[in-house]
Amino acid sequence: MFNDPLNILYVVLAIAIALLTIFVCVALIYFILILRDANKMMEKVRDTVDRVNNFVVKPVMLVSSVVDHVRPLIEAALERRAESQQHSKKRKS
C-alpha cells in the first residue's frame, strides 16, 4: 500500500483535508455560538431601550407636549396681568 511515494502523498493529502475539514467545522460551530450570544445580547439591548423609552422618553415628550399647549395660556394670562398693572398705574398717576 505505501510502496509508492505517490500513494503516500495521497494518504497524507487525505489526512490533511480531513483535519482541515474538522477544523473548519469546529470554527463554524464557534462562530455560530458567538452569533447566538450576540443575538441574545441584542434582545437584551432592545428590551433595555424599550424600557428607557417607556420610562424616560415618553414622559418627557408628554410634558413637552403639555407645555406647548399650556404656554399660550400662560403668556396670555401674563399679558393681561401686565396690562392690568399698566392701567392701574395710569389711574394712580
VMD Tcl script that builds the backbone (N, CA, C; Angstrom):
set m [mol new atoms 279]
animate dup $m
set s [atomselect $m all]
$s set {name element resname resid chain x y z} {
  {N N MET 1 A 0.821 -1.194 0.000}
  {CA C MET 1 A 0.000 0.000 0.000}
  {C C MET 1 A 0.866 1.259 0.000}
  {N N PHE 2 A 1.857 1.325 0.882}
  {CA C PHE 2 A 2.706 2.513 0.939}
  {C C PHE 2 A 4.032 2.285 0.204}
  {N N ASN 3 A 4.031 1.476 -0.781}
  {CA C ASN 3 A 5.260 1.191 -1.508}
  {C C ASN 3 A 5.582 2.237 -2.564}
  {N N ASP 4 A 4.605 3.063 -2.906}
  {CA C ASP 4 A 4.810 4.076 -3.932}
  {C C ASP 4 A 4.732 5.458 -3.278}
  {N N PRO 5 A 5.658 6.375 -3.565}
  {CA C PRO 5 A 5.603 7.715 -2.964}
  {C C PRO 5 A 4.325 8.470 -3.313}
  {N N LEU 6 A 3.757 8.187 -4.457}
  {CA C LEU 6 A 2.514 8.851 -4.844}
  {C C LEU 6 A 1.362 8.421 -3.932}
  {N N ASN 7 A 1.339 7.158 -3.548}
  {CA C ASN 7 A 0.315 6.682 -2.615}
  {C C ASN 7 A 0.477 7.341 -1.246}
  {N N ILE 8 A 1.698 7.489 -0.812}
  {CA C ILE 8 A 1.955 8.157 0.469}
  {C C ILE 8 A 1.478 9.607 0.404}
  {N N LEU 9 A 1.726 10.264 -0.724}
  {CA C LEU 9 A 1.265 11.643 -0.908}
  {C C LEU 9 A -0.251 11.722 -0.827}
  {N N TYR 10 A -0.940 10.787 -1.475}
  {CA C TYR 10 A -2.401 10.788 -1.449}
  {C C TYR 10 A -2.940 10.562 -0.032}
  {N N VAL 11 A -2.326 9.679 0.709}
  {CA C VAL 11 A -2.761 9.420 2.091}
  {C C VAL 11 A -2.541 10.662 2.949}
  {N N VAL 12 A -1.396 11.287 2.810}
  {CA C VAL 12 A -1.107 12.498 3.585}
  {C C VAL 12 A -2.071 13.612 3.208}
  {N N LEU 13 A -2.346 13.767 1.913}
  {CA C LEU 13 A -3.313 14.781 1.478}
  {C C LEU 13 A -4.707 14.485 2.027}
  {N N ALA 14 A -5.115 13.236 2.028}
  {CA C ALA 14 A -6.431 12.863 2.553}
  {C C ALA 14 A -6.520 13.177 4.043}
  {N N ILE 15 A -5.473 12.864 4.786}
  {CA C ILE 15 A -5.458 13.169 6.224}
  {C C ILE 15 A -5.481 14.676 6.444}
  {N N ALA 16 A -4.723 15.424 5.653}
  {CA C ALA 16 A -4.687 16.885 5.798}
  {C C ALA 16 A -6.050 17.495 5.490}
  {N N ILE 17 A -6.699 17.011 4.447}
  {CA C ILE 17 A -8.029 17.529 4.100}
  {C C ILE 17 A -9.036 17.177 5.192}
  {N N ALA 18 A -8.938 15.980 5.744}
  {CA C ALA 18 A -9.843 15.580 6.823}
  {C C ALA 18 A -9.635 16.469 8.052}
  {N N LEU 19 A -8.385 16.723 8.400}
  {CA C LEU 19 A -8.105 17.591 9.550}
  {C C LEU 19 A -8.564 19.022 9.287}
  {N N LEU 20 A -8.355 19.499 8.077}
  {CA C LEU 20 A -8.807 20.842 7.715}
  {C C LEU 20 A -10.330 20.936 7.788}
  {N N THR 21 A -11.014 19.894 7.343}
  {CA C THR 21 A -12.477 19.867 7.407}
  {C C THR 21 A -12.952 19.891 8.857}
  {N N ILE 22 A -12.318 19.122 9.707}
  {CA C ILE 22 A -12.678 19.124 11.132}
  {C C ILE 22 A -12.434 20.503 11.733}
  {N N PHE 23 A -11.301 21.119 11.404}
  {CA C PHE 23 A -11.004 22.461 11.914}
  {C C PHE 23 A -12.051 23.470 11.457}
  {N N VAL 24 A -12.441 23.410 10.186}
  {CA C VAL 24 A -13.451 24.341 9.663}
  {C C VAL 24 A -14.790 24.114 10.361}
  {N N CYS 25 A -15.144 22.856 10.606}
  {CA C CYS 25 A -16.405 22.564 11.304}
  {C C CYS 25 A -16.390 23.112 12.728}
  {N N VAL 26 A -15.301 22.926 13.435}
  {CA C VAL 26 A -15.200 23.445 14.805}
  {C C VAL 26 A -15.246 24.969 14.794}
  {N N ALA 27 A -14.539 25.588 13.862}
  {CA C ALA 27 A -14.559 27.052 13.767}
  {C C ALA 27 A -15.958 27.551 13.440}
  {N N LEU 28 A -16.667 26.847 12.575}
  {CA C LEU 28 A -18.038 27.225 12.221}
  {C C LEU 28 A -18.965 27.100 13.427}
  {N N ILE 29 A -18.793 26.055 14.219}
  {CA C ILE 29 A -19.608 25.891 15.431}
  {C C ILE 29 A -19.349 27.040 16.396}
  {N N TYR 30 A -18.094 27.397 16.613}
  {CA C TYR 30 A -17.790 28.524 17.495}
  {C C TYR 30 A -18.372 29.827 16.951}
  {N N PHE 31 A -18.300 30.021 15.648}
  {CA C PHE 31 A -18.857 31.232 15.040}
  {C C PHE 31 A -20.371 31.285 15.239}
  {N N ILE 32 A -21.038 30.144 15.086}
  {CA C ILE 32 A -22.489 30.088 15.309}
  {C C ILE 32 A -22.814 30.401 16.766}
  {N N LEU 33 A -22.038 29.883 17.696}
  {CA C LEU 33 A -22.275 30.166 19.120}
  {C C LEU 33 A -22.064 31.646 19.432}
  {N N ILE 34 A -21.063 32.241 18.812}
  {CA C ILE 34 A -20.820 33.673 19.015}
  {C C ILE 34 A -21.988 34.487 18.477}
  {N N LEU 35 A -22.486 34.133 17.303}
  {CA C LEU 35 A -23.638 34.845 16.740}
  {C C LEU 35 A -24.883 34.666 17.604}
  {N N ARG 36 A -25.071 33.488 18.179}
  {CA C ARG 36 A -26.218 33.256 19.061}
  {C C ARG 36 A -26.124 34.142 20.297}
  {N N ASP 37 A -24.930 34.213 20.889}
  {CA C ASP 37 A -24.745 35.075 22.057}
  {C C ASP 37 A -24.957 36.541 21.700}
  {N N ALA 38 A -24.500 36.938 20.522}
  {CA C ALA 38 A -24.711 38.324 20.088}
  {C C ALA 38 A -26.198 38.601 19.897}
  {N N ASN 39 A -26.932 37.627 19.391}
  {CA C ASN 39 A -28.373 37.793 19.218}
  {C C ASN 39 A -29.066 37.939 20.574}
  {N N LYS 40 A -28.667 37.132 21.558}
  {CA C LYS 40 A -29.240 37.258 22.907}
  {C C LYS 40 A -28.937 38.631 23.496}
  {N N MET 41 A -27.711 39.104 23.277}
  {CA C MET 41 A -27.329 40.406 23.797}
  {C C MET 41 A -28.148 41.506 23.131}
  {N N MET 42 A -28.380 41.389 21.835}
  {CA C MET 42 A -29.181 42.396 21.138}
  {C C MET 42 A -30.616 42.409 21.649}
  {N N GLU 43 A -31.165 41.256 21.994}
  {CA C GLU 43 A -32.512 41.207 22.563}
  {C C GLU 43 A -32.548 41.948 23.897}
  {N N LYS 44 A -31.508 41.759 24.710}
  {CA C LYS 44 A -31.450 42.465 25.998}
  {C C LYS 44 A -31.311 43.967 25.782}
  {N N VAL 45 A -30.523 44.356 24.788}
  {CA C VAL 45 A -30.361 45.781 24.489}
  {C C VAL 45 A -31.685 46.366 24.022}
  {N N ARG 46 A -32.402 45.648 23.166}
  {CA C ARG 46 A -33.717 46.124 22.712}
  {C C ARG 46 A -34.670 46.285 23.888}
  {N N ASP 47 A -34.659 45.322 24.805}
  {CA C ASP 47 A -35.524 45.394 25.978}
  {C C ASP 47 A -35.168 46.606 26.830}
  {N N THR 48 A -33.874 46.845 27.025}
  {CA C THR 48 A -33.440 47.997 27.811}
  {C C THR 48 A -33.829 49.299 27.131}
  {N N VAL 49 A -33.667 49.367 25.825}
  {CA C VAL 49 A -34.038 50.578 25.086}
  {C C VAL 49 A -35.543 50.815 25.176}
  {N N ASP 50 A -36.328 49.752 25.087}
  {CA C ASP 50 A -37.778 49.903 25.221}
  {C C ASP 50 A -38.150 50.407 26.610}
  {N N ARG 51 A -37.482 49.896 27.632}
  {CA C ARG 51 A -37.762 50.366 28.997}
  {C C ARG 51 A -37.396 51.836 29.149}
  {N N VAL 52 A -36.245 52.217 28.632}
  {CA C VAL 52 A -35.845 53.625 28.706}
  {C C VAL 52 A -36.844 54.485 27.952}
  {N N ASN 53 A -37.277 54.015 26.806}
  {CA C ASN 53 A -38.250 54.762 26.017}
  {C C ASN 53 A -39.553 54.922 26.792}
  {N N ASN 54 A -39.999 53.868 27.451}
  {CA C ASN 54 A -41.266 53.930 28.178}
  {C C ASN 54 A -41.179 54.768 29.445}
  {N N PHE 55 A -40.058 54.727 30.144}
  {CA C PHE 55 A -39.962 55.390 31.437}
  {C C PHE 55 A -39.295 56.755 31.393}
  {N N VAL 56 A -38.608 57.090 30.318}
  {CA C VAL 56 A -37.913 58.381 30.256}
  {C C VAL 56 A -38.392 59.216 29.078}
  {N N VAL 57 A -38.280 58.693 27.899}
  {CA C VAL 57 A -38.533 59.491 26.697}
  {C C VAL 57 A -40.008 59.842 26.561}
  {N N LYS 58 A -40.890 58.876 26.725}
  {CA C LYS 58 A -42.320 59.156 26.562}
  {C C LYS 58 A -42.829 60.177 27.578}
  {N N PRO 59 A -42.490 60.065 28.880}
  {CA C PRO 59 A -42.942 61.110 29.809}
  {C C PRO 59 A -42.377 62.488 29.477}
  {N N VAL 60 A -41.131 62.546 29.035}
  {CA C VAL 60 A -40.547 63.839 28.675}
  {C C VAL 60 A -41.280 64.423 27.474}
  {N N MET 61 A -41.598 63.599 26.497}
  {CA C MET 61 A -42.337 64.089 25.332}
  {C C MET 61 A -43.749 64.520 25.731}
  {N N LEU 62 A -44.355 63.803 26.671}
  {CA C LEU 62 A -45.687 64.166 27.142}
  {C C LEU 62 A -45.648 65.516 27.842}
  {N N VAL 63 A -44.666 65.722 28.710}
  {CA C VAL 63 A -44.530 67.007 29.404}
  {C C VAL 63 A -44.262 68.116 28.397}
  {N N SER 64 A -43.433 67.858 27.416}
  {CA C SER 64 A -43.156 68.862 26.386}
  {C C SER 64 A -44.423 69.224 25.628}
  {N N SER 65 A -45.226 68.236 25.311}
  {CA C SER 65 A -46.484 68.493 24.613}
  {C C SER 65 A -47.436 69.312 25.478}
  {N N VAL 66 A -47.517 68.973 26.761}
  {CA C VAL 66 A -48.384 69.731 27.674}
  {C C VAL 66 A -47.895 71.166 27.786}
  {N N VAL 67 A -46.593 71.355 27.893}
  {CA C VAL 67 A -46.035 72.711 27.996}
  {C C VAL 67 A -46.340 73.497 26.726}
  {N N ASP 68 A -46.235 72.866 25.576}
  {CA C ASP 68 A -46.548 73.557 24.318}
  {C C ASP 68 A -48.006 73.997 24.269}
  {N N HIS 69 A -48.903 73.215 24.846}
  {CA C HIS 69 A -50.320 73.573 24.837}
  {C C HIS 69 A -50.659 74.599 25.916}
  {N N VAL 70 A -49.942 74.574 27.025}
  {CA C VAL 70 A -50.248 75.472 28.143}
  {C C VAL 70 A -49.536 76.817 27.989}
  {N N ARG 71 A -48.419 76.856 27.290}
  {CA C ARG 71 A -47.632 78.077 27.147}
  {C C ARG 71 A -48.454 79.261 26.621}
  {N N PRO 72 A -49.257 79.101 25.569}
  {CA C PRO 72 A -50.048 80.257 25.111}
  {C C PRO 72 A -51.014 80.769 26.182}
  {N N LEU 73 A -51.574 79.873 26.964}
  {CA C LEU 73 A -52.484 80.299 28.029}
  {C C LEU 73 A -51.745 81.100 29.095}
  {N N ILE 74 A -50.570 80.635 29.462}
  {CA C ILE 74 A -49.779 81.344 30.473}
  {C C ILE 74 A -49.331 82.697 29.938}
  {N N GLU 75 A -48.885 82.731 28.687}
  {CA C GLU 75 A -48.460 84.007 28.104}
  {C C GLU 75 A -49.625 84.988 28.030}
  {N N ALA 76 A -50.802 84.501 27.677}
  {CA C ALA 76 A -51.974 85.383 27.626}
  {C C ALA 76 A -52.312 85.904 29.016}
  {N N ALA 77 A -52.223 85.048 30.024}
  {CA C ALA 77 A -52.505 85.487 31.392}
  {C C ALA 77 A -51.474 86.512 31.848}
  {N N LEU 78 A -50.215 86.316 31.503}
  {CA C LEU 78 A -49.180 87.281 31.886}
  {C C LEU 78 A -49.390 88.613 31.174}
  {N N GLU 79 A -49.807 88.563 29.918}
  {CA C GLU 79 A -50.079 89.814 29.194}
  {C C GLU 79 A -51.246 90.561 29.830}
  {N N ARG 80 A -52.303 89.856 30.195}
  {CA C ARG 80 A -53.443 90.506 30.852}
  {C C ARG 80 A -53.025 91.111 32.183}
  {N N ARG 81 A -52.190 90.399 32.890}
  {CA C ARG 81 A -51.718 90.903 34.179}
  {C C ARG 81 A -50.891 92.169 33.977}
  {N N ALA 82 A -50.019 92.156 32.981}
  {CA C ALA 82 A -49.193 93.332 32.709}
  {C C ALA 82 A -50.068 94.502 32.278}
  {N N GLU 83 A -51.069 94.228 31.451}
  {CA C GLU 83 A -51.973 95.302 31.022}
  {C C GLU 83 A -52.761 95.864 32.196}
  {N N SER 84 A -53.215 94.992 33.078}
  {CA C SER 84 A -53.982 95.488 34.229}
  {C C SER 84 A -53.091 96.290 35.166}
  {N N GLN 85 A -51.822 95.902 35.287}
  {CA C GLN 85 A -50.906 96.677 36.121}
  {C C GLN 85 A -50.628 98.034 35.488}
  {N N GLN 86 A -50.528 98.092 34.170}
  {CA C GLN 86 A -50.304 99.375 33.496}
  {C C GLN 86 A -51.524 100.272 33.645}
  {N N HIS 87 A -52.713 99.719 33.545}
  {CA C HIS 87 A -53.931 100.514 33.711}
  {C C HIS 87 A -54.054 101.026 35.143}
  {N N SER 88 A -53.667 100.198 36.093}
  {CA C SER 88 A -53.769 100.651 37.482}
  {C C SER 88 A -52.726 101.729 37.776}
  {N N LYS 89 A -51.555 101.676 37.142}
  {CA C LYS 89 A -50.541 102.721 37.324}
  {C C LYS 89 A -51.009 104.025 36.692}
  {N N LYS 90 A -51.679 103.938 35.545}
  {CA C LYS 90 A -52.175 105.151 34.881}
  {C C LYS 90 A -53.266 105.800 35.721}
  {N N ARG 91 A -54.102 105.028 36.354}
  {CA C ARG 91 A -55.166 105.581 37.187}
  {C C ARG 91 A -54.599 106.259 38.431}
  {N N LYS 92 A -53.505 105.697 38.978}
  {CA C LYS 92 A -52.901 106.285 40.168}
  {C C LYS 92 A -52.192 107.588 39.828}
  {N N SER 93 A -51.721 107.732 38.608}
  {CA C SER 93 A -50.975 108.931 38.251}
  {C C SER 93 A -51.834 110.073 37.977}
}
mol reanalyze $m
mol bondsrecalc $m
mol representation Tube
mol addrep $m
